[in-house]
């Protein structure tokens, strides 16, 4: 039966994750102070410290559809599908 040493007999080992640590990146001052949701459009409204609306740039939207086809209802290998998408 192995004997276990006392804490004074143990050799300290450097934790494996220590080498992965790095300083936090430099923080940036954001151009807005608050974000609220417009009840009509359900979009975020960004405001600066003076309460003025800040334009945060345009983001595209996309939508897509997918249809599934089967030529043989009693076997899986005869299936196919097609896809399309739109983005603005």
C-alpha positions as CSV (number, residue, x, y, z in Angstrom):
1,X,0.0,0.0,0.0
2,X,1.5,3.4,-1.0
3,X,2.3,5.8,1.7
4,X,1.2,9.4,1.2
5,X,3.5,12.2,2.2
6,X,2.6,15.1,4.4
7,X,2.1,18.5,2.8
8,X,5.7,19.4,3.7
9,X,6.9,16.5,1.6
10,X,5.1,17.5,-1.6
11,X,6.8,19.2,-4.4
12,X,5.0,22.3,-5.7
13,X,4.0,22.0,-9.4
14,X,3.2,24.9,-11.7
15,X,-0.5,24.7,-12.8
16,X,-0.7,23.9,-16.5
17,X,-3.0,26.9,-17.3
18,X,-0.5,29.5,-16.0
19,X,1.2,29.6,-19.4
20,X,-2.1,30.5,-21.1
21,X,-2.6,33.6,-19.1
22,X,-2.1,37.0,-20.7
23,X,-2.8,40.6,-19.7
24,X,-6.2,42.0,-20.5
25,X,-6.3,43.9,-23.8
26,X,-6.3,47.7,-23.7
27,X,-9.9,48.9,-23.2
28,X,-11.6,51.3,-25.6
29,X,-13.9,54.2,-24.9
30,X,-17.2,53.3,-26.5
31,X,-19.0,56.0,-28.4
32,X,-22.2,55.4,-26.5
33,X,-23.3,55.5,-22.9
34,X,-26.7,53.7,-22.9
35,X,-28.7,51.4,-25.1
36,X,-32.5,51.2,-25.0
37,X,-35.0,49.3,-27.2
38,X,-37.3,51.4,-29.5
39,X,-40.8,50.0,-28.8
40,X,-41.9,50.5,-32.3
41,X,-39.0,49.1,-34.3
42,X,-37.7,46.7,-31.6
43,X,-34.1,48.0,-32.5
44,X,-31.4,49.2,-30.1
45,X,-31.0,52.9,-29.8
46,X,-27.5,54.0,-28.7
47,X,-27.2,57.3,-26.9
48,X,-24.1,59.3,-25.8
49,X,-23.5,61.0,-22.4
50,X,-25.6,64.0,-23.5
51,X,-28.6,61.8,-24.5
52,X,-28.0,62.3,-28.3
53,X,-28.6,59.3,-30.6
54,X,-25.3,57.8,-31.8
55,X,-25.2,56.1,-35.3
56,X,-23.6,52.7,-34.9
57,X,-23.4,51.8,-38.6
58,X,-25.4,49.6,-40.7
59,X,-25.7,45.8,-40.4
60,X,-27.0,43.5,-43.0
61,X,-29.9,41.1,-42.6
62,X,-30.5,37.8,-44.3
63,X,-33.2,35.2,-44.7
64,X,-33.2,31.8,-46.2
65,X,-35.5,28.9,-47.1
66,X,-34.8,25.2,-47.4
67,X,-37.1,22.6,-49.1
68,X,-36.8,18.9,-48.7
69,X,-37.7,16.4,-51.4
70,X,-38.1,12.6,-51.3
71,X,-38.6,10.4,-54.3
72,X,-39.2,7.3,-52.3
73,X,-41.2,7.5,-49.1
74,X,-40.0,4.1,-47.7
75,X,-36.3,4.7,-48.0
76,X,-34.0,7.4,-46.7
77,X,-31.2,7.4,-49.4
78,X,-33.4,8.9,-52.1
79,X,-33.8,12.3,-50.4
80,X,-32.5,15.6,-51.6
81,X,-32.9,19.3,-50.7
82,X,-32.3,22.8,-52.0
83,X,-31.5,26.1,-50.4
84,X,-31.6,29.7,-51.2
85,X,-30.8,32.9,-49.3
86,X,-31.1,36.6,-49.6
87,X,-28.9,39.2,-48.0
88,X,-29.0,43.0,-48.0
